[in-house]
Amino acid sequence: MSLAPLAMRRSRWLPAVSICTFAAASAACSVHAAGPTVELKGKRFDVEIADNQEARARGLMFRDSMAADHGMLFLFESSYVQTFWMKNTRIPLDILYFDSNYKLVSVQERVPPCRSDPCAQYPSTGPAQYVLELNSGMTEKLGAKPGDVLTVKR
């Protein structure tokens, strides 16, 4: 299944979940869409979709935890070297970069929260169109490696 059409259709079948975050003592509420499930190495994850600039910039910021079977899937319009950072992200993550065919290009494992400015940057080693963030250590637990394929399901 192609994620690009899925992202365009998501309002028809994906429920919205309101999540409020607090930054600089003021509340800033945003809407995250509950998303499809993805499967990697036989393990299924419920993912939130980040398919626009605002959602991609916010990512998993200001969260204190994430369920073991959850993640966030970032959708980009085209493939290029992606660079992520962990500013305002409180939980350590694995960042998995996939090409336009959902093939794993590279992984940044056990990426710690950013504790000081400027934050470290974590680039893909090649062009990627999709990026999956999972809890730290999940890549190792799954035995995922470049060349593995991500499957998207409803």
N, C-alpha and C positions, 0 to 999 in steps of 0.2 A: 504494500500500500504506500502510495506517495504521501508524504507529509504536507507538501505544498497545498494540494487540494483539500486535505484534511483540515489544515489551518483555516482555509477560506470557509469551510462548511461548519466549523466548530460551534457556531452559535445555534445551529439547529439541533445538536444532540449533546452538547457538553454543558452541564450545569455550572453556573457561576458560584464561586465561593468568595464571600467578602472577607478580606483580611486587612486589619488595621495595624500599621506600624507606628511607632513613636520615635521621632527624631528631633533632636534639639528642643525637647520639652513641648513640641506641638504635634498633634495627631495628623497623620497623613494617611488616609484610607485609599486603598487600591483594590482592584478586582483581579483576582487570579482565576483562570478558568481551570476547572478540573479537567484532566485530559484523558487521552487514550492510555492504554497500557503498552509497554514495550517489553520485549523479551530479549535477553542476552544470555547466551550459554545456558539456556533452559530455565532461567530465573525470570519471573515476571515482575515488573515494577509499574505502579500507578504513577503517572507523571503529570506535572503541571506544564503547560505550554507557555513559552516566552517567544512570541512571534512578532513583536514590534519593538521599536527602539526603547520605549519606556519600560516594558516588561523585561527586556534583555538587560537593561542597565540596572534594574532593581534586583533581578534574580532571586537569590535566597537570602538577601540581606535581612538583618534584624531578627532572625529566627534562632531560637535557642535549641531546637532539635528538629529532627525529621524522622518519620517512621522508617524502619529498616527496608520496607518494600516500596518506598517512594523515591521520587527524584524529580528533576526539572529538565525538560527538553527544550533547548534553544533552537529555533528555526531561523535560518538566514536565507536571503534571496539567491545567493550564489556561493560557490566554493572559493575560499581564500584562506590564507593562514589566519587562524583565529587566536586572539590573545585575551585571556581572562585574568582577573585579579580578585582578591578577597576582601576588598574594602567593605567594612560594616557587615561582613559575614562572620557569624559567631560559631559556626560549626565547621570542623574540618571536612573536606570533600575529596572525592576522586573526580577528575574532569576528563571525560572521554570524548574524543574528537572523531566524527564520522564524515566520510565523503558523501557525494551526492547519491551514491548507491547504498548508503548505510553501512559501508564497510569501515571498520575501526582503523583509523589512520595512526593515532597516537594517544597516549594516556599521560596525564599528570596525576600521580598517586599521592595520597595522604597530604594534600595541600592544606597547610594550617591557616587559621584565621589571621588576618593582617593585624598586627599589634602596633605598628608605627608607620608614619608617612615618610616617604612614599612607600606604597605597597609593592611587593614583588609581583612580577608579571609571569604568566604561565602560558606560553604559546604552544600551538600545535606544531608538529614537525612537518606538516604538509597541508595542502588545501583541505578545508573541512566545511561542510554546509550545515551539519547538525552537531550539537554539543549536548552531551548528557552529563548532568551532575548527580552523583550518588554519594551516599555516606562514605566517609573515609574507610579504606580497607576492603570495600566491596569488590573492586577489580581483582585484587589478589585472591579473595575468597572464591570468586567465580572462575579464576584462572583465565580471565579475558586477556587477549593479546591482539596486536595489530593483525588485521585480516579477518577477524571475527565479524559477523554480520548482525546488525540490530534489526529485529522484526517489530513492526508497529501493528497493534491490534486495537479494535474498538472495545 
